Amino acid sequence: PEATRQGFAFNHPVITVGTTVHEGDLAAEMEGLSVLTPKVMLSGVKKAEDGTGLILRLYEMTGEATSAQVRIAPWLAAAGSPAVETDLLERALPESTAKMDGESADCGKE
């Protein structure tokens, strides 16, 4: 999994965008998302097409069935928000295993 993670980081580097100093409630540095499952990688984050949710695209790197856990900061999604697994077209899967437990999103089966 680490080779996959390093290859992805090399081919898709994080682009830093600078801004001027301005007032606001957020800290100068903070963590927004943290994938807690070692063999799972976050490959994308975006606003849902319908504008009411946050889409996290997760990638399981070993080809094994697994359960993924992601910590989501409350400024991105309120603790206990609804969660649902979708396909790539953002259509809800009929048997979604996704759930939010506090600030942690869990989905998948081991």
Secondary structure, 3 states (H helix, E strand, C coil): CHHHHHHHHHHCCCCCCCCCCCCCCCCCCCCCEEECCCCEEEEEEEECCCCCCEEEEEEECCCCCCEEEEEECCCCCCCCCCCCCECCCCCECCCCCCEEECCEEEEECC
